[in-house]
Structures are given as structure tokens and as C-alpha cells.
Amino acid sequence: MGSFDATNAHPATPDLALKGLVYRMVDFKINRSGLRGDQDSPVTFEIHVQPGFSHLELSGVLTVLRTANDILNDGRFSWRITSDAPGLVSSIDTLLVRTEPSIADHLLSDCLIVVGGADCAAFGSWPKRVRAMRRDRRPVMLFSEAASQYIKFVDHPDVTLTTHWRDMPILTEAGFRGELTTRLGEVHDGVMTCAGESYVMEATIHLIADLVEPDALGLLANQLLIENVRGFERDQPKGISGGENFLEKRLRQAIAIMERTTEEPQQISQIANQVGVSPRQLERLFNLHLNQSPAKFYRTIRVKRAHIMITETKLRLAEVAIACGFASTSSLSQAYRKVYGRTPTQATAQKNSRKNGRA
């Protein structure tokens, strides 16, 4: 698979003036002046899925477009769901959706949305369609795993992109040369890379904002129970420490340090000192709220980080061990088995057998 040409690309500049409900990204929106065809015809969306797609992301996009049509009562938006394997395609949780064929640069819509999922790495037509959309200056939105795969293509030092925070360490370890941010969305040459997941509905509202009257936008957000449509420039809530509603403040601070230092783990006494408590107090906090010791919790964070790298990258086990702060592959394997009930080698074999079964 060839790489995307990013040499002449330039990141868009965010316009942070609040208008109605949403922040605008000046180079990323659909507007009537840029549409092909009759101005009264529906705005068309292609929503591309692969086997193992995220049904949360697909349903988020469809819910916004369908609800907007209901409010506007004029059929303003139309969509089709495509795949490289047309027919019934299964989500990661076995939800089935009927899809149409996706063929390279044919039958382009006004906007292309690629939903994340387990098999986004199984490249098919969607990267070629992204290139075709860029050539035709039509907007593209890539969610979560789809954004991560695109980032691997666009290996250029002058680009700024984002994806879901869980994939950041993998892309960093893989040696991506551009700038990765933890914002909810970043625009690069007409392509929006986006964190996805539950942010999908807000991102889709941003996308159609210029095509919907302000009062209808407000009603749309209210009907979907979205109190605040976050701008793309907002940071993602990331890591366990981001759960302000669920964890005690000092506990969040300690976990945030652990999440930042997986590669070079600190002593529990050092973490306690930074939080402003004694090691014994920190031990009590973890046992009271999480029913486990700080050391065990810290090790589990590192094992889960290793699990993502083992199952979603081609990094060697020794490289994963170093990236996650383990002294050797054997110590990583032992810790991994305690959490997942199998060795990293068995997990890799299971991943490969699943892929071969879907091939």
C-alpha cells in the first residue's frame, strides 16, 4: 500500500469564535457553496465500515443525520454505508449492517466518514478513496482506529494529527515523525483525524453546522441530550486519572503519574511524595477505593499498555517490554499471564488466527 503524499499538505487553522453551539474549523466543514450538484439536493455521506467496525461510532453518525432530518423535515442529508465486502458486515460485537460496494475513486459522496474498528488495518479501498476525496477537496473524517492507520501513512514531520489516546504510545513507538496531539480532532489538508468513540455525535454536529440553521442546531443537541458540543481543540479525557467524577483527587494524581511513567516506572514512595502523602497513606487510598495496592495497580497499567502493543502492532516482545518498563521479556510474560490468563505469544497467535479466519 502506497503512502499518502503529505509534502504539500498544511494543517488547518482553528477558528475559535463561538457561533451558535459549535466551534468552527475554517478548513473543515461542509457548506453549500462547495457542494457538487443541485443546491436543493440532499447532502450525501459515505460511511465506510470494515469487519469488526465500532457500532458505537456508526450509530453515532447515523443518529445525528437521522435526527437532523427529522427536525428539518426536508430530507437534507442522505447516506450510504459501504464496505470492501458488500453485503452483511459484522461489528466487533456481531451487530450486522448491510453495505454497498466501495470501489476506489468511483461514486464519491460530498463527505466520507471512515468508522474505526478492529480491521481498519486490513487495507482495502478506503485509503484510495481518501486520496480521491482530497484531490476533489471534499471533507473526510476518520475515527479512532481509522485515524491511527491514516497516521501511519502520513509519515511527515510537518503534520499535526490525532487519534484516540490509547493508540498514542503505539504510534510513538512506531516512530511517527509528525506531531501527535491529544485533542479531540485535528485537520490536515481536508482530512479530520478524530478520537471517535462517544465524541462521534459531537463531531458530526460540527461537520453539518453550516448546513443547519442555528435554532435547529440547538434543538438537535437538546434532543440528543448533548449539553455542551465540545470543540475539536479540546483535549481528550485520557487515562483512568481523567475520571474526575469517580476517583478521589489524590488518587487521580497518583494514577496520572503512573500513566505518564510506564516506560520508566517510579518507586511508590516517589509517587507518594509528588502527591503530597506518605507511602502508607497512598497504600490506604488504593486499598480503600480500588481494593488493591499501588504497586499492583501500577503493574496492571503497564501490562494493559503492553497488551495493546502486543495485539495491535508488529513490535517485538523485547521492544514492548522496554516500552512498558519491564526488565525482561520473561518478567513481562509473567505479569501478562497473571492479568490475561495466557502468554503474549499465545495472545499473538490468537490474534493471527482470528485474522486468518476472516481472510
N, C-alpha and C positions, 0 to 999 in steps of 0.2 A: 504494500500500500504506500503510495507516494505521500509526501508531507505537504501540508498547506504552505503556500508561499506567503510568508509574513514580512518580507523585506520592506515592502512599501506600505505596510499597514500602519495605522496610527490609532491610539486609544481615543475614545470619545471623551469629551469634557462634560461632566455632570452640571446641569443647571439646577441649582438648589432652591430656586424661587418656588414657594409653595403655591400651587394653583388648584383650587378646589380641594380634592382629597390627596392628590399624589404629587410626588416629586417627579420631574421630567429628566430624562437623559436626552440631550438635544440631538444626538445622532442615532437614537434608538426609540422609535415609535412608529406606528402605522398612522399615516394621515391620508386624507382623500386625494390630495394633490399628487401623491406618489403612487396611487393605485393604478393598475392596468385595467382597461375595460371601462364599461359604463359606470358613472359615478353613483347610479342608483342600484347597481347590482350588489349582491352580498359580498362582504369581505371574506376571502377564503383562507382557511387554515389547513395545513397538512400536519397531522400529529403522527410522528413516526415512532413505532414501538418495535422491540426485538423480544424474542422469547425470554421470559424471566423479567419482564418490564415491571416498573413500580406502578401498581394500580392506584396508589395514593396520588401520584403525580398526574396520571392520565385523568382520573376522576376530578382532580382539582381544576384542570384546564377546562374540561367539558362542563363542569358545574358553573363556572364563571360565564362561559359563552352562552350556555342554555338559559341561565338566569337573566343575562343581559337581554337576550332575545325576548324573553317573557315580559320584561319590564318595558322594553322599547316597542314591543308589539309590531315589529316591521321586518322580522327575519334578517336583521342587519349582518349577522355572522353565520357562515356555513363552514363545515369542516368535514374532512375525511380522515380516516385512520389508516395508515399504510404500514407495510412491513416487507422485508425481503422474502418472506414466506407467506404469501397471501392466503387467506382462509382464516381458520380459528387459531389464534395465538394465545398462549397461556402466560399469565403473570407469574411472579415469583411465588404467589400464594394460590396458584391454579385457577385464578379468575380468567375466563375465556372472553376474548374480544374478536369480532370479525373484522378482517383487514383487507384492504385493496393492495395491489402490487405497487411497489416503489421501484422506478426504473431510472437510474442515473439522473440525467438532466431533463427528463420529459415531464410534462404536465405540472409545472411549478405553480404553487399557490402564492397568495400575497404574503404569507408568513409561514415559515417552517418551524415546528417545535419538535425537538427530539427528547423523548422521555427517557429517564435513567432506568437502569436495571442491570441484572446480573450478566447479561450477554452483550452489553454495549461494546465490549472488546472484540466480539465476533463480527468483524467489519463486513459491511455489505455496501448498500448503495448510499447510506446517509452521508458519509463524508463527501462523496461526489456531489450530492445534492446541496450540501452546504457551500461548496465551491461555486456551483451554478447560481445559487441564490446571492452570493456575494458579488459575482460578476454582474448580476442584474439589479444590484442594490436593493434587494428585498431583505427584510429583517429575519434573523434566525435566533431562536432561543434554545439553549442546551441546558438540560437539568442534570444535576448530580453526576452520576457515572458517565453520562454522555459528555458533560463538560470536562470531566477528568481525562477522557480519551482524546478529546479535542486538544487539551493542553499538551498531551504527549506529542501530537502532531506539530503544534506551533512552537517549535523549539527555537525561539529567537529572543535575544536579550532586551529588545525594546518593546515588549508587550506586557500588559498587565491583565491578568486573568484571575478567576476564582472558581471554586467548586465547593462541595460540602467539606467542612473542616476535617472529617475523618480521613479524607484522601490526601490531605496536605503532606503528612510525613512520607507517604509513598512517593509522591511526585518529587518531593525534595530529595529523597534518597536516590531516585532515578536520575537526578541531575538536571532538572528543568532549568533553563538559563534565564527565563524571563522573571517577572515579579509576580508572585502569588500573594493575593490578599485574602483576608478572611471576611470581606464584605459579602453582603447577600447577592450582589450582582456586579459584574464588570462588563463594559462594552469594548470590543476590539474589532474595528473595521466592519461594523454592521452585525457582528455576532455577539449575543449576550451569553456569557457563561454565568451560571446561576447555581446557588446552593441547592435549589429544588426542595424536595420533601414537602413540609407543610407550608412553605413560603410560596408554593406554586400559584395559589389563588391570588395572592397579592401581586405577584409578578405579572400574571395575566391581566389583572386590572390595570397595571401600569401600561401594558402593551396596547390596550384598546382605548386608553384615556382620551386621545384626541378625536375618537370617533363616537364618543358618548357625551351627551350634554351633562354639565356639572351636577344638576339636580338628580339626574338618572344615575350618575356615578355614586352619589351619596346613598340613594335608595338601594343600589346594588350592594354596596358594602354593608349597609344595615341589614339587608335581607340575608346576607351570608354570615351575619354576626361577627363581622370584622370591624372592631372598634377603631383600629389605627392601621392604615395601609403604610407599611414601612417603606422608606426609600431604599433604592439599590445600594446607596452608600453606607447604610447602617451595617454594623458588624454583626456577624452571626453569633448567636449564643452557642458557645462551644465548650465541650467537655462537661463532666459531671459538676464541676465547680460553677457552671453557669446557671444552675438551678437555684436561683435566689429564693424561690417560694418553698423549697423543700429541705434546705440544709442550713444549719447554724453558721453564722458568719465566719467564725474562726475555723470551722471545719472546711468551709468553701475555700478559705485562703490556703489551708494546708493542701487540699486536693489540687488547687490550681498550681502550686509549686510542684507537686508530684507530676502533674500532666505536662509541665514545661520541661521537666528534667528526666525524661525516660531514658535518654541516651547516656547521661552521666548521673546516675541516682545519687541523691544526697543521704546523709545519715538522718535518722528520725530526729535526733537531738538538734541538728541544724535546722530542720524544718520547723520544729517547735520554737526555736529561738527567733526565727523570722516571723512567726505568727504572734509571738509575744506570750507564750505559755511555756510551762515546764514540760519535759517529755512525759512525765506521769499524767499531767493534765490532758495532754494530747491523746494519750492512751485511753483515758476515761471517755473523752469526747467520741472517739471512734467506736469504742465498745458500746456506749450508750445509744448512739444514733445509727450505727452501721453494723453493730454486733460482730465486729472483727477488729483485729489490731491494725495500727497504721502500717506496719511492715507488710502484713498480708495484703492489705488493700493496695498498697504501692506496687507490690509484685504483680497483683492481678491486672492493674492498669497497664503495666509493661507487657504482660502476656497477651492481653487483648490487642494492644498495638502490634505485637508480633503476629498475632493471628491474621490481622488484616493484610500484613505484608506477605505472609505465607500463602494465603488463599487468593490474593489479588495481584501479586507481582511475580516476576521471574527472578527475584533476588535470591542468591544462595543463602542457605541457612546460616552460614557464618556471618554474612553481611547483616542479616536480620538480627542475629544475636548481638552484634556490636551496636546496631541502631537502637536496640531496646535495652541496653545496659546490662547484658548478661556476659559473664566472664568466658563462657564457652558454649558450644552447641549442645553439649550434654546437660549443662545446667538449664538452658532454655527448654530442651526437650522434657526434662523432669518437671519443670514448672508448668509447661504447656499441658502435659498429661494430667496433672492434678486439676486443671481448670476444665479441659475439654474431653478428658477420658480417652484420648488417643495421642499418638506422637505426631509431630509436624510432618514426618514422612507419610504417615497414614492419611493425614488431612490433605496433603498434596495429591496423593493417589486417588482419594475420593473425589477431589475437585476435577481431576483429569478424566475420571470415569464418567462423571456427570456430563462433561463437555462432549466426550465421545458418544455418549448415549443420545445427545441432541443433534449430533452432526448429521 
